Amino acid sequence: MTWHKKSTAWEDDKWELYHTDKDFVQNNNLADKYPAKLKELQDLWWSEAKKNKVLPLDDRRYERAVDPTRPVASISQPIYSYYPDTSIIHPLAAPQLLGREHTITAYVDIPKSGAEGVLACFGGEFGGWSFFLKDGKLHYVHNYLKLKEYSSVSSSAVPVGKRKLSMVFTPKEKSLKPDFYTGDVSLLVDGKQVAKAADIKMASQYSTMTGYGLLIGRNTGTPISHTYETPFEFSGKMIR
């Protein structure tokens, strides 16, 4: 490990070495005792940084937030793509879907043995939505402030193989007191409608203690829908 001082050369950083299996509080710096091991781990760090596109390093602080040349995930765009093992996405960086016409599409490969689990979800036990497979069927559940779970489910199982699974929300009305939206949901498999539900109610926003944010392929934290137990990871192959 190393501590970097802002605006100084990265090459001047002084690296430290600890055997954390025996010294988990990092009290005994072994850098001088094992210089070869230190060099090996330094080279590995730089190699991994390059492979994972961390370079070039940027030690700016608040200046980075206002740099117009940096990509910003929260800028509105017509299509957002996410992939398996994506970390939870904070609501301010996630697409703003509530009350807006939108489509959620999962490109998956269902094995012969079948698959189930969450494709995508947002929120937690006190409000949010979940798009998932269970008992072979395609489901969408909208949890309205833990007051009611609105659901739509296909009448038959999703066929095996590569599939395009979609949920389409069409808004109808907006209420101001209290603040909520109503709309209709359609579920599609390879572009063919397999289920629909009318007058689904959704709040204008969801703020929960756990599980707040967008997740791909699982529902960590509290369950958005009580039709499954968390994390209910998708067991098929998620492409995007």
N, C-alpha and C positions, 0 to 999 in steps of 0.2 A: 504494500500500500504506500501511498505518498500523499502529502499535503501540498497543494499547489497555491502559490501566492499570485493573485490577480496581476496581470500585465507583466509578468516575468517570463523568461524563456522556459519552455517545458523541459528542455535538456538540463536545466539547473535544479530541477526537483530532486529532493533527497528521498530515496525509497527506503522503506522499512520492511523487515521480514520477521514473521511470527509463526510459531508452530502452534496453531490454534487448538489442535487436539489436546495439547498439554498446557497451553497458556491462552485460554479463551479470553482473558481480560487484556491480552496484548501488553504484558508488562515487561517482557524480555525481548528486546530487539536483537535479532540474530543476523542482521545484514552484514556486519563486519566479520562474523565468524564463518558465514557460508556465502561468500561473494559469488561463487559459481552458481549456486541455487538461486540467488537473487537475480543474477543476469538471465538465467533460464526463464524465470517467471516474468521478468520484465519483457523479454522478447515475446513470450506467449501473450502477454497483455496487449502489446502493440499489434501482434498478428490478429488477435480476435477483434480488436478495435477496427482494424482495416477491413476484415471480413464482414463485420456487421455494420459497416458504413458509419462508424462513429467519427472518423477523421474527415476533415481537419478538426482538431479540438478547438473549442470556443470558450474562453473564460470570462466573457462578458456576463453581466448579471441583468439588471433591469433594462439595459440597452437592447438585449436580445428580444424582449417582449414587444418593442416598438420598431424593430427593424423591418421595413416593408419588403425586403428581399427574401425573408424567410417564409417557408410554406406554413400556413395556418389551417389546422384541421377543421376549425369551426366555421370557416367561410362557406356560405350557402352554395350548393351545387346540385345539379339535377340527379346525379347518381353517386352513391357511396358504396364502396366495395370493402368487405371485411373477410378475413380468412381464419381458418382454425387456429386455436390457441391464442387468439387476440386477447390482450388484457382488458379488464373492465374499462369501458370508455365513459369518462365523466359526462354528465348531461350537457354541460356547456360546450363540449367538443363533439357531441353526438348529433345526428340529424334531428331536427325539431319536427316530430310527426303528429303530435296530439292536435286533433281537430282539423288536420290538413289531409287532403287526398294523397294517398301514398300506396306504394306496392312494396312488399317485402318478398324477395325471391331467394330461395336456397337451391343451389346446384349441388346435388348429392349423388352418391352411388350406393344403392341399396343391395347388400349381398343376398344370396339365396336363402340364408338363414333368417333374413329380416333385419330390421333395425328400429330403434326407438331412441327417444331423447330430445332435448331442446335443440332447436335449430338456431333460434335467436330469441332474446327476451330483454325486457327493460323494467326495472323497478324491484319490488319486493312484496312482502305479505300485505302491506297496507296500500298497495296500488301499483298498477303496471300492466304489461301485456306479455304473453308468452306464445310462441309459435313452435309447435313440436309434433313429434310422432309418438303415438302410444297404441299398443296392441295392433300395430301395423297401419293405423289410420292417421290421417292428417288432422291436427287440432289447432285452433286459435282460441285463446282465452284472454278476455280483458277483465282485469280485476279493478272494479270501480270502488276505490277507497275502502276495500274490505267489506263493503256493504252488499255487493253482489258480483258474482263472476258470470260474465256473459261469455257464452261459448259457441263455437261452430266446429263441427266434426264431419269428416267425410263418411259416407255410408259404407264404403268398401276400403280394403287395404290398398296402400300404395304399391304398385307393381315393383318387382326387383329391377335392378339395372340403374343406369344413369337417368336421373329424373330432375325436372324443373318444378319445384314446389313453391307456390306463390300464395300470398294473402293480399287482397286488395281492399282498402278502406275508402268508402265514398261518404264524405260528410253531408249531413242534411240540415241540421239546425244547431244554433248556439244559444245557450242560456246564460244570462249575465248574473242573475240572482236566484239560486246559486250559480257559480261559474262552471259550466260543463258543456260538452258537445254530444250530439247524437249522430249516428251514421250507420251504414250497412257494411257488412263484411262478406266477401266472397273468397272461397278457397279454390285453387286451381292446381291440377296436376298436368304438367306438360301443356299448359294453356287451356285445358278443358275444365270447366267448373264442376266441382265435386261436392260443394256445400255452400250454404249462404246463411246469414243471420241478419235480421233487421233490427234497427233501433238500439244498437249497442251504445251504451253511455260511457263517456270517458271524461275524466277531470282535465282541467287546463294544464295541470302539472302534477307530478308525483314526487314527493320528498319522503324518503323512508330511512329507517335506522340502518338497515343492512340490505345489500343487494341493489343499491341505488345506482343506476347506470346501465349502459348497453353491454350485453354479453353475447358471445357467439359460441354455440355448441354446448352450452351448459347453463345452469341456474344456481350459482353459488349464493350464500347468504340464506335469507328466508325464501320459502317457495311463493312464487307469484300465483300459481294455481295449486290447489290442494288435491288435484287429480294425480299428482306424482310427488315423490320425495326427492329433495335436492341431494346432489347436484344434478342428477338426471342427465348425465353427459350423453351426447349423441353417439350411438354405437356404430353407425355406418360411416362411410367416407364423406366428409364434408370438403367440397372443392372450393366454394366461396359462397 
